[in-house]
């Protein structure tokens, strides 16, 4: 009886059924597409972050940079030369060269003992520490300055590579210099294979091996090696020490640079930079994805001064069209889905109540022949539930079609994330005077010569369709049908048989 009556009512009210089903279908389809695109954007963000932070990295631990105290300048980026430094030519010009390796501007190192603290936390599967540095090389020519108290002339810098002016007998003249800088990452060759070097593919030679600890060997980013005209077997000056290049690597992500220009053993990096016993970042892998929140909380408790970030937190650093797409999905897409879903539910409820009102005589007759209120409510709810399921099925079809179209088009998103390293290349100029006085009557040059290194990746958006998304869609369709049925049934249950029979249906 129930199904016979249900089939007859739905067939007799095709227009109402179609309107409710179509409204529900559009809402369900939008929810499916937004959820799938959001999952695709999240996957794309993970790909960008992997090129920077490493495959398998769930959590990163770093130290928040602290500004220097008032009057404290420090010597980062400052080159100091003694009066006897350099080589003097016949025309009185002195050629000086110096290479230094140090933690970059805006970065802070901390004790490597924090790594042991992290590895002792429950559900930490692996952890490794790295030291991010910047190698800066200064090459310059300075003219002979007067020693008899004559005037010293400072001239404005000129373009890099310009020929240095010749010093005159009165001490007037100019100087020319250039500064080349590249990023260096010190890592432990014996540590677990997580972090930036795990997000690369070997291009030539070999990677760092466990027995490379303490050795002057280096692995270069392939793009940097090409631009610097350095091949496997050549040497590269890092911090005034010649390193043998044993291999080159490329990022696992297409069109993306790896996290650093040069990779060297951690202990060697610490010694050359004067950062003995210090690191700048710890990369952590949790035992499972469900343990990430617990591991993060425990690290924050054990290291209260550290900045502990998950990949989800780091995703906010992704910029470019990928970041724009993420914001669009998270804000406009979400609220648009909610608004359309609410509208669909309201349409279903209003049409159901309207239908119940038009069926007043019918329900009065059913009550008169013995139908109870629960049976009438169940009948109305059943009709609304079927209408919702029809809309849900249609919405799934439309949603799958929309996702298929998106995946066929495969729009390309560009994303970049800061590696936290510092780089400045090819900065130089010619000037007539020193940057400042140094001890021993020498000259000192300094200044913030840095720019945030970034890895840029072009990724084709792929919107996955999962069973969980289908389950959400079906659940929403059922919910919409039940809500409409509940309101419609409540309206039908309030009808009194005598009043219903007197009304004109």
PELIN-V188213 format. One record per backbone hydrogen bond with DSSP energy under -0.5 kcal/mol. CO is the residue of the C=O (numbers start at 1). NH is the residue of the N-H. E is the energy in kcal/mol with one decimal. If there is no record, write none. Layout:
co->{CO	CO}
nh->{NH	NH}
e->{E	E}
This chain:
co->{1	2	3	4	5	6	7	8	9	11	13	14	15	16	17	18	19	20	21	22	23	24	25	26	27	28	29	30	31	32	33	34	35	36	36	37	38	39	40	41	42	43	44	45	46	47	48	49	49	49	50	54	56	58	59	60	61	62	69	71	75	77	79	81	82	87	89	93	93	94	94	95	96	98	100	102	104	110	111	112	112	113	114	115	116	118	121	123	123	126	127	128	129	130	130	131	131	133	134	134	135	136	137	138	139	140	141	142	153	155	159	165	168	172	174	175	176	177	178	179	180	182	183	184	184	185	185	186	187	187	188	192	195	196	197	199	201	204	209	210	212	215	216	217	218	218	219	220	221	222	223	224	225	226	231	234	236	236	238	241	243	244	244	245	246	247	248	248	249	250	253	254	256	261	262	263	264	265	266	267	268	269	270	270	271	275	277	279	280	281	282	283	284	284	285	285	288	289	291	292	293	294	295	296	297	298	299	303	305	306	307	307	309	310	311	313	314	315	319	320	321	322	323	324	325	326	327	328	329	331	332	333	334	335	336	337	338	339	340	341	342	343	344	345	346	347	348	349	350	351	352	353	354	355	356	357	359	360	361	362	363	364	365	366	367	372	373	374	375	376	377	378	379	380	381	382	383	384	385	386	387	388	389	390	391	392	393	394	395	396	397	398	399	400	401	402	403	404	405	406	411	413	413	414	415	416	417	421	423	427	429	431	436	438	439	440	442	443	444	445	447	448	451	453	453	454	455	457	457	459	459	462	464	466	467	468	469	470	471	472	473	474	475	476	477	478	479	480	481	482	483	484	485	486	487	488	489	490	492	496	497	498	499	503}
nh->{5	6	7	8	9	10	11	12	13	14	17	18	19	20	21	22	23	24	25	26	27	28	29	30	31	32	33	34	35	36	37	38	39	40	464	41	42	43	44	45	46	47	48	49	50	51	52	52	53	54	54	57	58	311	284	309	282	307	72	73	78	79	445	443	85	95	92	89	95	96	142	87	140	138	136	134	107	279	114	115	116	117	118	119	120	121	124	125	287	285	192	283	188	280	281	133	186	184	102	136	182	100	180	98	178	96	176	94	155	432	162	174	171	168	143	431	141	429	139	427	137	135	262	133	186	187	264	131	189	266	191	194	198	199	200	252	250	248	212	213	215	217	244	265	246	247	263	249	225	226	227	228	230	229	234	245	238	243	241	238	236	218	246	233	206	220	203	204	222	201	256	458	251	221	185	219	187	269	270	271	272	273	274	275	274	278	112	110	63	130	61	128	58	59	125	126	291	292	295	296	297	298	299	300	301	302	303	306	64	308	62	309	60	314	315	316	317	318	416	324	325	326	327	328	329	330	331	333	334	335	336	337	338	339	340	341	342	343	344	345	346	347	348	349	350	351	352	353	354	355	356	357	358	359	359	360	363	364	365	366	367	368	369	371	370	376	377	378	379	380	381	382	383	384	385	386	387	388	389	390	391	392	393	394	395	396	397	398	399	400	401	402	403	404	405	406	407	408	409	410	461	415	459	322	457	319	455	453	451	179	177	175	444	441	442	83	438	81	435	79	449	450	423	419	420	456	417	415	459	413	461	464	466	470	471	472	473	474	475	476	477	478	479	480	481	482	483	484	485	486	487	488	489	490	491	492	493	494	495	500	501	502	503	505}
e->{-2.6	-2.4	-2.8	-2.0	-2.4	-2.3	-2.1	-1.9	-1.0	-0.6	-2.3	-2.8	-2.4	-2.4	-2.5	-2.8	-2.4	-2.3	-2.5	-2.4	-1.7	-2.6	-2.8	-2.1	-2.1	-2.4	-2.5	-2.7	-2.4	-2.3	-2.8	-2.4	-2.0	-2.2	-0.6	-2.7	-2.3	-2.1	-2.1	-2.5	-2.1	-1.7	-2.0	-2.5	-2.3	-1.3	-0.6	-0.8	-4.1	-0.6	-1.2	-1.4	-0.6	-1.4	-3.1	-2.7	-2.3	-3.5	-2.5	-0.7	-1.9	-0.5	-2.4	-0.8	-1.5	-3.2	-1.7	-2.8	-0.5	-0.5	-2.9	-2.4	-2.7	-3.7	-2.6	-3.1	-1.6	-2.7	-1.7	-1.6	-0.7	-1.6	-2.2	-2.4	-1.0	-1.8	-1.3	-0.8	-2.5	-2.9	-0.5	-3.0	-0.8	-3.1	-1.9	-0.5	-2.9	-2.5	-1.9	-0.6	-2.0	-2.6	-2.2	-2.5	-2.8	-2.7	-2.2	-3.8	-0.5	-1.4	-1.6	-0.5	-1.8	-3.1	-0.8	-1.4	-3.6	-2.4	-2.3	-1.8	-3.1	-2.8	-1.5	-3.2	-0.5	-0.5	-2.0	-2.4	-0.7	-1.9	-1.5	-2.5	-1.5	-1.6	-0.7	-2.3	-2.6	-2.4	-2.3	-1.1	-2.5	-1.6	-2.3	-0.6	-2.6	-0.8	-3.0	-2.2	-2.8	-2.1	-2.3	-2.5	-2.9	-0.8	-2.3	-2.9	-0.6	-2.6	-1.3	-2.9	-2.0	-2.6	-0.7	-2.8	-2.2	-2.4	-3.0	-1.7	-3.3	-3.5	-1.3	-0.8	-0.6	-2.5	-2.7	-2.5	-2.1	-2.1	-2.5	-1.9	-2.6	-1.8	-0.6	-1.8	-0.7	-2.3	-3.0	-2.9	-0.5	-2.6	-2.5	-1.9	-2.7	-2.0	-2.1	-1.6	-1.6	-0.9	-2.7	-2.8	-2.3	-2.3	-2.4	-2.4	-1.7	-2.3	-3.1	-1.7	-0.7	-0.7	-2.2	-0.6	-2.9	-2.6	-1.3	-1.3	-2.2	-1.5	-1.1	-1.8	-2.4	-2.2	-2.3	-2.4	-2.6	-2.6	-2.2	-2.8	-1.2	-2.3	-2.5	-2.1	-2.3	-2.5	-2.5	-2.5	-2.5	-2.3	-2.4	-2.4	-2.6	-2.5	-2.3	-2.5	-3.0	-2.5	-1.9	-2.6	-2.6	-2.3	-2.3	-2.4	-1.9	-0.8	-0.6	-1.2	-2.6	-2.5	-2.3	-2.2	-2.5	-2.1	-1.7	-2.8	-1.3	-2.1	-2.9	-2.5	-2.0	-2.4	-2.8	-2.4	-2.1	-2.3	-2.6	-2.2	-2.0	-2.4	-2.5	-2.5	-2.2	-2.6	-2.8	-2.3	-2.5	-2.4	-1.9	-2.4	-2.9	-2.8	-2.2	-2.6	-2.5	-2.4	-2.1	-2.1	-2.5	-2.0	-2.5	-2.9	-3.0	-0.5	-3.3	-2.3	-3.2	-2.6	-1.5	-1.4	-0.7	-3.7	-2.9	-1.2	-2.2	-1.1	-0.8	-0.9	-1.6	-2.6	-0.5	-4.2	-1.3	-1.0	-1.9	-2.6	-0.5	-0.5	-1.2	-3.0	-0.6	-3.4	-0.5	-0.8	-0.6	-1.7	-2.7	-2.2	-2.2	-2.6	-2.5	-2.5	-2.1	-2.5	-2.5	-2.8	-2.2	-2.7	-2.6	-2.3	-2.5	-2.6	-2.3	-2.6	-2.9	-2.2	-2.0	-2.2	-2.7	-1.0	-1.2	-2.8	-2.3	-1.4	-1.2	-0.7}
